[in-house]
Amino acid sequence: MSGHSHTAPPSDPELRIKALESLLVEKKLINPDAIDAIIETYETKIGPRNGARVVARAWVDPEYKARLLADGTKAIAELGFTGVQGEDMVVVENTDEVHNVVVCTLCSCYPWPTLGLPPVWYKAAPYRARVVSDPRGVLLEFGTRLSDDVEVRVWDSNAELRYLVLPQRPEGTEGWSEDRLAALVSRDSMIGTAVVPAQGAAS
């Protein structure tokens, strides 16, 4: 199920990119550590900020949340986040009874307009295979422990549909602004491998 993409040779664009990167590094025009830092930034900081804004809006605006769950693509577009890899979006909500997690078992379909670059582990064969057969075990490896009475639902993205998890709003955030809430939302919480932790009574 998951071996196809994992063992397939790199595509022509990937080969061209690697060749160009190697040449630039060889000529000391770029630092490979800088490239890694840029990729990390787009994977974990800049990219997922769009999705975080969607989540924060849903947390503070019940009418927007209803539209988001009814038609994810349209509601996300209201905030200006559209484009390739995000044409058909379904948003699934975490509750006290259900925890959702997203995978793409065939390749690595991922909602780029809302989450940015997919993390390496999302594209890797072990995650794609194991999250389907042992979702609780995989979540534990991410540090996410769920009580036994919470149902775990795994959603398989594909070329037609991509999923975004709407995490639960954490306790201790009553009265927080949308911007402040958005800053709490991580990429992994929108994939479902993490939750947004409760906040202390502070600030």
N, C-alpha and C positions, 0 to 999 in steps of 0.2 A: 504493500500500500504506500509506503513512504520512501522506498528505495529509489524510485524512478528519478526524482529531481536531485536526490542527494548524490547519486552516482553519475548523473549526466555530465558530459563535458561542458565547460563554460561556453556561453553564447558568443557570437562574433563580437558584439559590442563589449562584452566583459573582457574578452581577450585584448581588444584594442585599448581599453582603459588601463588594464594591467601593464600592457607594453608601454603606453605613454607614461604611466606612473614610474615604471622601472627606469625609463630613459631620463626622466626629470630628476629622479633620486641619484642616478649614476652621475649626472652632470652637476649634482649638488645645487640644483635650482629649487628644490623643495625638500623639506624635512619630513620623512615618513611619520614621525611622531605628530607633526602638525596635521597631517591628513587624518590620522586616527582621532585626534582631538576634535576636528571639524565634524567628522562622521558621528562621533559620540554626542556632540552638541545637538546635531539635527535629529539623532535618534531619541534622545532623552529630554531635551530642553525646548528647543525651538519648535520642532515638529508637533509634539503632543500638546502644545499650548492651544491650538485650535480646538482640539477635542475637549480640553479642560474648560474652555469658555462655554462649549455646548453643555457640558455637565453642570457647571455652575449656574447657567441660566435656568436649566431644568430644576435645580434645587431651590431657586428663589421664585420661580414663576410657574405656578401649577398649570396655567393654560398652555404655556410653551411646552411643559413636560408632556401634557396630554397629546399635543401635536407631534412631539418628537417620537413618542411611542406608537402613534398611529401611522405616521409617515416620516420615517427618519430622514430620508433623502431631502424631502421638501423643507422640513424644519431646520436641518443643518444648513441648507442653502439660504435660509432667512438670515443667518449670521455671516453669509458670504463665503462659506467653505464648500466649494464644489470642485469638480475636475476629474481627470482620469484616475481610476481606481477608487472613485467615491461616488459613482453614478447611482448605484442602487444600494442604499444603506438601510439596515434594520437595527434598531436599538432595543436591547433587552435589559430589563431592570433587575438589579439585585434587591432582594427583600430579606426580611427575617427568615423566610421559609426557603428561598431559592437563591443559589449563587451560580452565576453564569460565567463561563470561560470560553474563549474563542480560539480556534485553530484553523489551519488549512491543511487537510490531510494529503491533498494531491500535490500541492506546490507551496506557494507562500502568498496567496491572495491576502491583501492587507489594505485598510482604508487610508491611503496616503494623505488625502486632504485634511483629515482630522488627526492622524497619529504620526505623520512624518515618515521617516524611514523605518522599515521593520527591523527589530532586533535580530541578531544572528541566531539566537536560540529559537526564535519563532520559525525560522526557515529550516532548522536542523531536523534531521530524521528522528532522533530520539523523542523530542518534544511532540512532533506531529503524530507519532505512533502511540506514545505512552499516555498522552493526555486523554485519549479516547478510551483506552483500556483501564487506566488507573488514575483518574483525574484527582482524587484526593491525595494520592501519593505524590503526584507532580506538584500540586499546590503546596504540600508540606515542604517540598524541596525549595520552593520560593519563599518559605516562611509564613505561609498562609494556612492556619489551622482552623477548620470549621467544625462546629458541633455536629454530632451524628444525626441530629434531626433536621439539618439543612440539606435540601436536595441540591445536587450539583448537576447542572445542565451544560453539555458541551455543544457548541454551535460551530458547524463546519463551513467556513467561508469558501466561496468558489468564484468563478469568473462572472457569475450573474449577481451574486449577493455578497455583501461584506457586512460584518456585524461589529457593533460597538456596544460595550457594556456600560450601562449607567450605574455606577457604584452608589451605594447608600451614602447619604449625607451623614457625616460623622457627628456624634454627640459633642456638645460643647461649642457649636458654631452658630448658635441662635443669634440673630441680629447681625451676623457678619455680612460684609459687602460682597457683591459678586466677584470683584477682583481678588479679594482675600480668599474666597472659597476656591476660585480657580487655581490659585497658587498651591493648594493642597492636593490637587488631582494629578496623579502620576500616570504615565503611559501604561504601566502594568495594571493599574486598577481599571483601565478602560479595555484591557485585553481580558482581565478577570483573574490574572495570576496573583493579584494583590488586592487589598482593601485599603480604603482611606482610613487611617487610624483616628480614634476619638481624640479630641483636643482637650487639654486641661482647662480649668476655669480661667486661666490667665488670659491676659490681653485680649 
